[in-house]
């Protein structure tokens, strides 16, 4: 299974980018032991359109182009489901065990996503009820992916 984080916006060089890359590498390394072939980040260019609806449409179309057919799509949204780490790990394991080839985690732009993209989601996931900056959402998501894969691999990173 391949895990992809598709995020609108680019992380600039700095501590957030370094931390995101550290968790991505760790997740990919431990994931290879349990059937995860890669963990990737795809950055989607922010729309420069003046109108909100056009920005949402352009960004949603760009995101849709990186989601393979039959991929599990997970949308990040503060109104989504709050899963504890064990439940998140169980979902990843279930998708992997069901033979899903790809799982794509979508971090939309500031203006959100088109309903058509949201409707394709197998899961809408919240990282708590607070609203977080997109840079931190990426880091927190990658940490949770690493934590979930560590749990599935029997690694002691997660101590409940």
DOVOLO-861377 format. One record per residue (C-alpha): residue number from 1; x, y negated, z negated. Coordinates in Angstrom, 2 decimals. Layout:
N
[pt NUM, [X, Y, Z]]
...
This chain:
160
[pt 1, [0.00, 0.00, 0.00]]
[pt 2, [1.15, -3.51, 0.78]]
[pt 3, [0.25, -6.41, -1.55]]
[pt 4, [0.06, -9.90, -0.08]]
[pt 5, [-0.43, -13.22, -1.82]]
[pt 6, [-1.84, -15.62, 0.78]]
[pt 7, [-1.68, -19.14, -0.64]]
[pt 8, [-2.60, -22.48, 0.86]]
[pt 9, [0.30, -24.84, 0.32]]
[pt 10, [4.01, -24.46, 0.04]]
[pt 11, [5.94, -24.24, -3.20]]
[pt 12, [8.85, -26.64, -3.11]]
[pt 13, [12.26, -25.58, -4.29]]
[pt 14, [12.33, -25.59, -8.06]]
[pt 15, [11.45, -23.60, -11.15]]
[pt 16, [7.94, -22.55, -10.03]]
[pt 17, [9.25, -21.15, -6.74]]
[pt 18, [12.12, -19.38, -8.51]]
[pt 19, [9.80, -17.83, -11.08]]
[pt 20, [7.29, -16.73, -8.42]]
[pt 21, [10.07, -15.11, -6.43]]
[pt 22, [11.46, -13.40, -9.54]]
[pt 23, [8.08, -11.78, -10.28]]
[pt 24, [7.56, -10.89, -6.61]]
[pt 25, [10.91, -9.09, -6.48]]
[pt 26, [10.28, -7.29, -9.76]]
[pt 27, [6.82, -6.20, -8.61]]
[pt 28, [8.17, -4.96, -5.30]]
[pt 29, [10.99, -3.06, -6.96]]
[pt 30, [8.82, -1.25, -9.51]]
[pt 31, [5.98, -0.86, -7.01]]
[pt 32, [8.09, 1.28, -4.68]]
[pt 33, [8.07, 4.02, -7.34]]
[pt 34, [4.27, 4.19, -7.30]]
[pt 35, [3.29, 3.79, -3.67]]
[pt 36, [3.48, 0.02, -3.19]]
[pt 37, [5.62, -0.52, -0.10]]
[pt 38, [5.95, -4.30, -0.37]]
[pt 39, [4.82, -7.42, -2.20]]
[pt 40, [4.74, -10.44, 0.07]]
[pt 41, [3.89, -14.13, -0.09]]
[pt 42, [2.36, -15.84, 2.93]]
[pt 43, [2.14, -19.61, 2.71]]
[pt 44, [-0.67, -21.22, 4.68]]
[pt 45, [-0.21, -24.79, 5.88]]
[pt 46, [-2.58, -27.26, 4.24]]
[pt 47, [-5.05, -28.82, 6.64]]
[pt 48, [-4.57, -32.52, 7.33]]
[pt 49, [-8.16, -33.01, 8.52]]
[pt 50, [-9.92, -36.05, 7.11]]
[pt 51, [-13.27, -34.34, 6.54]]
[pt 52, [-13.61, -31.91, 3.62]]
[pt 53, [-15.66, -29.37, 5.60]]
[pt 54, [-13.11, -29.33, 8.41]]
[pt 55, [-10.22, -28.86, 5.93]]
[pt 56, [-11.99, -25.92, 4.31]]
[pt 57, [-12.78, -24.41, 7.68]]
[pt 58, [-9.24, -24.77, 9.04]]
[pt 59, [-7.64, -23.33, 5.90]]
[pt 60, [-10.14, -20.46, 5.70]]
[pt 61, [-9.53, -19.55, 9.34]]
[pt 62, [-5.77, -19.61, 8.76]]
[pt 63, [-6.16, -17.33, 5.74]]
[pt 64, [-8.47, -14.96, 7.64]]
[pt 65, [-5.80, -14.47, 10.30]]
[pt 66, [-3.40, -12.95, 7.74]]
[pt 67, [-5.95, -10.50, 6.30]]
[pt 68, [-5.73, -7.17, 8.15]]
[pt 69, [-8.88, -5.25, 9.05]]
[pt 70, [-9.94, -2.96, 6.20]]
[pt 71, [-7.76, -4.82, 3.69]]
[pt 72, [-9.02, -5.28, 0.15]]
[pt 73, [-9.51, -9.03, -0.26]]
[pt 74, [-9.27, -10.61, -3.70]]
[pt 75, [-10.17, -14.30, -4.04]]
[pt 76, [-8.73, -16.29, -6.95]]
[pt 77, [-11.35, -18.59, -8.46]]
[pt 78, [-11.91, -19.88, -12.00]]
[pt 79, [-15.54, -18.73, -11.71]]
[pt 80, [-14.48, -15.16, -10.93]]
[pt 81, [-14.21, -12.09, -13.12]]
[pt 82, [-11.86, -12.24, -16.07]]
[pt 83, [-10.07, -8.90, -16.18]]
[pt 84, [-7.64, -7.81, -18.82]]
[pt 85, [-4.32, -6.48, -17.57]]
[pt 86, [-5.30, -2.80, -17.95]]
[pt 87, [-8.49, -3.30, -15.92]]
[pt 88, [-6.57, -5.17, -13.24]]
[pt 89, [-4.01, -2.35, -13.08]]
[pt 90, [-6.83, 0.21, -12.80]]
[pt 91, [-8.32, -1.66, -9.82]]
[pt 92, [-4.96, -1.72, -8.04]]
[pt 93, [-4.51, 2.00, -8.74]]
[pt 94, [-8.00, 2.78, -7.44]]
[pt 95, [-7.42, 0.88, -4.18]]
[pt 96, [-4.02, 2.55, -3.74]]
[pt 97, [-5.44, 6.01, -4.51]]
[pt 98, [-8.32, 5.40, -2.08]]
[pt 99, [-5.71, 4.99, 0.66]]
[pt 100, [-6.15, 1.28, 1.20]]
[pt 101, [-3.19, 0.01, 3.22]]
[pt 102, [-3.36, -3.64, 2.22]]
[pt 103, [-4.62, -5.80, -0.64]]
[pt 104, [-4.60, -9.54, -0.01]]
[pt 105, [-4.87, -12.01, -2.90]]
[pt 106, [-6.14, -15.38, -1.67]]
[pt 107, [-5.30, -18.67, -3.36]]
[pt 108, [-7.32, -21.28, -1.49]]
[pt 109, [-6.63, -24.96, -1.07]]
[pt 110, [-7.81, -27.81, -3.25]]
[pt 111, [-11.14, -27.96, -1.43]]
[pt 112, [-11.94, -24.26, -1.78]]
[pt 113, [-12.86, -21.64, 0.81]]
[pt 114, [-15.64, -21.14, 3.32]]
[pt 115, [-18.47, -18.86, 2.14]]
[pt 116, [-17.78, -16.43, 5.00]]
[pt 117, [-14.33, -15.73, 3.59]]
[pt 118, [-15.66, -15.42, 0.04]]
[pt 119, [-18.27, -12.90, 1.22]]
[pt 120, [-15.53, -10.54, 2.42]]
[pt 121, [-13.95, -10.36, -1.03]]
[pt 122, [-14.01, -7.07, -2.91]]
[pt 123, [-13.22, -9.05, -6.07]]
[pt 124, [-13.30, -12.67, -7.16]]
[pt 125, [-10.70, -12.96, -9.88]]
[pt 126, [-10.21, -15.66, -12.52]]
[pt 127, [-7.06, -16.20, -14.52]]
[pt 128, [-9.11, -17.59, -17.38]]
[pt 129, [-11.80, -20.22, -17.39]]
[pt 130, [-9.45, -23.19, -17.13]]
[pt 131, [-8.56, -24.82, -13.84]]
[pt 132, [-4.86, -24.32, -13.07]]
[pt 133, [-2.52, -26.03, -10.60]]
[pt 134, [-2.04, -23.85, -7.52]]
[pt 135, [1.70, -23.55, -8.21]]
[pt 136, [1.03, -22.00, -11.62]]
[pt 137, [-1.74, -19.77, -10.28]]
[pt 138, [0.76, -18.22, -7.88]]
[pt 139, [3.26, -17.59, -10.68]]
[pt 140, [0.58, -16.22, -13.04]]
[pt 141, [-0.86, -13.95, -10.34]]
[pt 142, [2.54, -12.54, -9.43]]
[pt 143, [3.27, -11.94, -13.11]]
[pt 144, [-0.03, -10.06, -13.47]]
[pt 145, [0.75, -8.00, -10.37]]
[pt 146, [4.15, -7.14, -11.85]]
[pt 147, [2.56, -6.32, -15.21]]
[pt 148, [-0.07, -4.08, -13.57]]
[pt 149, [2.50, -2.21, -11.50]]
[pt 150, [4.72, -1.83, -14.58]]
[pt 151, [1.81, -0.30, -16.46]]
[pt 152, [1.08, 2.10, -13.61]]
[pt 153, [4.75, 3.10, -13.49]]
[pt 154, [4.86, 3.73, -17.25]]
[pt 155, [7.37, 0.91, -17.77]]
[pt 156, [7.36, -0.71, -21.24]]
[pt 157, [6.98, -4.31, -19.96]]
[pt 158, [3.32, -4.36, -21.06]]
[pt 159, [2.87, -3.74, -24.75]]
[pt 160, [-0.79, -3.70, -25.75]]
